[in-house]
Amino acid sequence: MKARIPSASRSAIPSAARTALSVAALALVTGCATGPNANPADPLEPFNRQVARFNDTVDDAVLRPVATVYQRVLPSPVRTGVNNFFGNLSDIWSFVNSVAQLKLQDSAQTFMRVNVNTFFGLGGLLDIATEAGIDRHSEDFGQTLGRWGVPSGPYLVLPLLGPSTLRDTVALPVDFRGDALSYVSDIPVRNSLIALRLVDLRSNLLRASQLLDDAALDRYTFTRDAFLQRRRSEVHDGNLPDDGN
């Protein structure tokens, strides 16, 4: 079965880039996949597979072609600036969630990142903070719920949004509300920025998706297992518990 990455995991929010890239990277590194129904965290596998196929169809028909043109037409420095800009916006919501999780050091560093990149990085087009050694700490409301003991629940594949869990799906409305772009009052401008962010995200995954296409992998189980492992690591800062959440 030809392997493909999901069209856009949680694409409407900034954490999607990090999760999707992590899934692709982990897939390429591990080089193997489990068989169907092997993961007890996925009791809805038949339904999830159908949604995943729908997402792949949309990706093949729309997202990948548009992202390919975007990458070919725009120079690399321009694409880097776009990526930096949206990354700076995502740091604002990361800061809120770091505070909610009582991660004081991470909160301070993220606060510094936003201010440095906004005021000295031309509104975030330049990532001055990273060059200055100020680390990025990516957080969302799903991670905040997990931090305070809310179990992940079963694995879910959402239409257009891709891999998720029940906990992360419940958190989505809050994440959408916390997205800085949701406060842009001009609807055409806001929708254009959201579309640009999605295309930028997908363009960053073109090479990884091509490598996965060429590999003899079950895309669904590969993506599921990689996503769940990565998500647990994000919630627990790499210190994985034994309870599976």
ZAMARGU-4260 file (C-alpha; in steps of 0.2 Angstrom, whole numbers, plus 5000, padded with zeros to 4 digits):
<rodrens>
0) 5000/5000/5000 | 5007/5017/4995 | 5010/5028/5010 | 5005/5046/5011 | 5005/5058/5025
5) 4988/5065/5031 | 4982/5081/5022 | 4983/5092/5037 | 4984/5087/5055 | 4975/5100/5065
10) 4979/5112/5051 | 4969/5126/5057 | 4980/5129/5072 | 4999/5132/5073 | 5003/5116/5082
15) 4999/5107/5066 | 5015/5110/5058 | 5025/5103/5072 | 5014/5088/5074 | 5014/5084/5055
20) 5033/5086/5053 | 5036/5075/5068 | 5025/5061/5061 | 5034/5062/5045 | 5051/5062/5053
25) 5047/5048/5065 | 5039/5038/5051 | 5055/5039/5040 | 5066/5035/5055 | 5057/5020/5061
30) 5054/5012/5044 | 5041/4999/5050 | 5023/4999/5054 | 5011/4988/5065 | 4997/4978/5057
35) 4978/4983/5057 | 4969/4983/5074 | 4986/4982/5083 | 4983/4997/5093 | 4970/4997/5107
40) 4970/5016/5107 | 4961/5015/5090 | 4944/5006/5092 | 4936/5016/5078 | 4949/5011/5065
45) 4936/5007/5051 | 4929/5024/5052 | 4945/5032/5054 | 4952/5024/5039 | 4938/5030/5028
50) 4940/5048/5034 | 4959/5046/5031 | 4956/5041/5013 | 4944/5056/5011 | 4958/5067/5018
55) 4971/5059/5006 | 4959/5062/4991 | 4957/5081/4996 | 4976/5082/4998 | 4980/5074/4981
60) 4967/5085/4972 | 4970/5102/4981 | 4982/5104/4994 | 4998/5096/4987 | 4996/5104/4970
65) 4994/5121/4977 | 5008/5119/4989 | 5019/5113/4975 | 5016/5129/4965 | 5018/5139/4981
70) 5035/5132/4983 | 5041/5134/4965 | 5034/5151/4963 | 5040/5160/4979 | 5058/5162/4983
75) 5065/5153/4999 | 5068/5169/5009 | 5050/5174/5006 | 5043/5157/5012 | 5054/5157/5027
80) 5047/5174/5032 | 5030/5168/5030 | 5034/5153/5041 | 5042/5164/5054 | 5027/5175/5054
85) 5015/5161/5058 | 5027/5154/5070 | 5027/5170/5080 | 5008/5170/5080 | 5008/5152/5087
90) 5020/5157/5101 | 5006/5169/5108 | 4994/5154/5111 | 5009/5143/5117 | 5013/5156/5130
95) 4995/5156/5137 | 4995/5137/5138 | 5013/5137/5146 | 5006/5148/5160 | 4990/5137/5162
100) 5002/5122/5164 | 5012/5132/5177 | 5028/5130/5166 | 5036/5146/5172 | 5053/5145/5163
105) 5044/5140/5147 | 5032/5154/5149 | 5046/5167/5152 | 5055/5161/5137 | 5040/5161/5125
110) 5035/5179/5131 | 5053/5184/5127 | 5052/5176/5110 | 5036/5185/5105 | 5042/5202/5110
115) 5059/5200/5102 | 5053/5193/5086 | 5038/5206/5085 | 5048/5221/5089 | 5065/5217/5082
120) 5060/5204/5069 | 5049/5215/5058 | 5033/5208/5066 | 5039/5190/5066 | 5046/5189/5048
125) 5063/5186/5055 | 5066/5173/5069 | 5078/5184/5079 | 5074/5174/5095 | 5080/5157/5089
130) 5096/5165/5083 | 5098/5173/5101 | 5096/5156/5109 | 5078/5158/5115 | 5070/5141/5114
135) 5052/5138/5107 | 5040/5129/5118 | 5025/5123/5108 | 5009/5121/5118 | 4991/5120/5114
140) 4975/5117/5125 | 4975/5098/5122 | 4992/5097/5130 | 4986/5108/5144 | 4971/5096/5147
145) 4984/5081/5147 | 4995/5090/5159 | 4981/5091/5172 | 4976/5073/5170 | 4963/5072/5156
150) 4966/5055/5147 | 4969/5056/5129 | 4954/5045/5124 | 4953/5035/5108 | 4962/5040/5092
155) 4952/5050/5079 | 4955/5055/5061 | 4945/5071/5058 | 4939/5077/5041 | 4952/5089/5033
160) 4961/5091/5050 | 4968/5074/5051 | 4975/5064/5066 | 4969/5068/5083 | 4962/5061/5099
165) 4946/5063/5109 | 4954/5075/5121 | 4962/5085/5107 | 4946/5086/5098 | 4937/5092/5113
170) 4951/5105/5115 | 4949/5111/5097 | 4936/5125/5100 | 4947/5133/5113 | 4962/5131/5102
175) 4953/5140/5088 | 4948/5154/5099 | 4965/5156/5105 | 4972/5157/5088 | 4978/5175/5085
180) 4971/5175/5067 | 4953/5173/5074 | 4954/5191/5081 | 4957/5198/5063 | 4940/5207/5061
185) 4941/5208/5042 | 4934/5191/5036 | 4942/5190/5019 | 4959/5195/5026 | 4957/5182/5040
190) 4952/5168/5028 | 4967/5173/5016 | 4979/5172/5031 | 4972/5155/5036 | 4973/5148/5019
195) 4991/5155/5017 | 4996/5146/5033 | 4989/5130/5027 | 4998/5131/5011 | 5014/5135/5020
200) 5012/5121/5031 | 5009/5109/5017 | 5023/5115/5007 | 5035/5111/5021 | 5029/5093/5020
205) 5031/5090/5002 | 5048/5082/5002 | 5043/5071/5017 | 5027/5066/5009 | 5037/5061/4993
210) 5048/5050/5003 | 5033/5042/5011 | 5025/5039/4995 | 5040/5029/4989 | 5040/5018/5004
215) 5031/5002/5006 | 5021/5007/5021 | 5003/5006/5028 | 5001/5025/5029 | 4986/5024/5041
220) 4994/5013/5055 | 5011/5022/5052 | 5003/5039/5054 | 4992/5034/5069 | 5006/5025/5079
225) 5019/5040/5076 | 5006/5053/5080 | 5001/5045/5096 | 5019/5042/5102 | 5023/5060/5097
230) 5008/5067/5106 | 5011/5058/5122 | 5029/5064/5122 | 5023/5082/5119 | 5010/5081/5133
235) 5022/5074/5146 | 5038/5083/5140 | 5046/5067/5135 | 5043/5058/5152 | 5031/5045/5146
240) 5020/5037/5159 | 5015/5019/5159 | 4996/5022/5158 | 4995/5025/5139 | 4988/5043/5141
</rodrens>
